[in-house]
Amino acid sequence: MQLSIDTLSQKNREGFDDFYNIYSISFPLSEQKSKEELLEMLHSPNYTVFISKISNKTVGFCIIFHSFKTSFYLLEYMAVDTTQRNYGIGSKLFLYAIKEIFCKYGTKPLLVEIDSPHQKSQEQEIRKRREQFYKKLGCRKIDQFDYLLAIKNEQTAPLMKLLVYHTKMQNVLKPQLRGWLEDVYTLVYGCSKDDERIAKMFLNLPQTLNLI
């Protein structure tokens, strides 16, 4: 199995359609952006879409947000074709993307949004495996913190957790985390920095949150 990883070109409409076919079935509607929003992301200098291929067939992708205005990166979406899972494609894609982004834009903490494995759901076991997948790659969860996704659609977003990839960080301070989330809400999801969900997330939080 010869795996190749590259970035998705703005002019590659066929490649976009292949990527979108995987995207549209990999995430619940409550976490999805519209096709038009994804096309805008593809043309934005603040995003890179990495795609993995086997024999010219797209089998996985990840989308990373990287703005010079922020002190972090965000792994916004990553998925592998259901027929190609458990072959190490996701791990190779994740590590390749991080290396490329760090080399091009510098080393910053990478934030990863995942569905909470603690919330009861038909997909609870899948969510637990997803958390373990990222932890094996070096990501660590922000302890005692429940993350509210800022997606703007008619669906109710599930309870989520926020992971951090950074080899030297052991914890995150409350003001630093708030700054990150205000940027995520405004620059990534087009919400207000005064969004009531941000205030809700920071109720009764300690000043220092460990990465576990």
Residue, then its C-alpha position, 0 to 999 in steps of 0.5 A: m500500500q503506497l500512501s502519499i500525502d499532499t495539500l489540496s489545491q484551490k483549483n482541484r475541484e475533483g479533489f475537493d469533491d473526493f475530500y467532501n465525500i469523506y467529510s460529509i459522512s464522517f461528522p455529525l451534522s451538528e459539527q459540519k460546516s457547509k460546502e460553501e464554507l469549506l470552499e472558502m476555507l480552501h481559498s483562505p491563506n489561514y487554512t491548509v487542507f492535507i489529503s492522503k491518497i492510495s493509488n490516486k484515490t483520496v482516503g483521508f484528509c485533515i484541515i489545519f487553521h494557522s493564522f499569524k494573529t493567533s498563538f496556536y493552531l487548530l486541527e479543525y477536522m480530520a477523517v479517514d475513509t471508513t474502508q481504510r481505517n486501522y491501517g495507520i493512515g490517520s497517524k501518518l497524516f497527522l504527523y505529516a501535517i504537524k511537521e509541515i505546519f511547524c516547519k512553515y509557520g513555526t512551533k505553536p500549540l496545536l488544539v484538537e476538538i473531539d467529542s467527549p468520550h464521557q457523554k453517553s452516546q451510541e458512539q461512546e466507544i468510538r469517541k473513547r478510541r478517538e481520544q486514545f488515538y490522539k493521546k498516542l500521538g502526543c496530544r493531551k487533554i485539558d483537565q476539568f474543561d468541557y468545550l462548547l463548539a462554536i459551530k453555527n447551524e440548527q443542530t445542537a452541538p455535542l459536549m466536547k473536549l479540547l486536546v493540546y499537542h505541544t511537547k513542552m507544555q504541562n498546563v495552560l493558564k486560564p487567561q491563556l485558554r480564554g484568549w485561545l477560545e476567543d480567537v477560535y470563536t471569532l476567527v474560525y467560526g465567525c462568532s463574537k468574542d462575547d459569545e455567552r458560551i465562552a463565559k459558560m465554559f469558564l465558570n468555576l475554572p481553576q487558574t491553572l489547568n493541567l494537560i493529562 
